[in-house]
Amino acid sequence: MTETSTYPYTLEILSPRTEGATYQWAIRKGGKLVQRSDRSLTSEAKAKENGLAQIEKLLSGFGER
């Protein structure tokens, strides 16, 4: 698991549990889960890129629920 912090959110990249599986990401705020990826991503770089894009939406107010 790799973490990238973007205050007030933290992006966690979840590594595949088995060989050939895909990456996922999770966004946390104050340790609580805010959002999890809804699609499987083929590489850690793609998961990080996708997760950071979602954090940008949250920071701009477009990803708020």
Secondary structure, DSSP 8 states (H G I E B T S, - for coil): -EEEEETTEEEEEE--SSTT--BEEEEEETTEEEEE-SS-BSSHHHHHHHHHHHHHHHHHTSS--
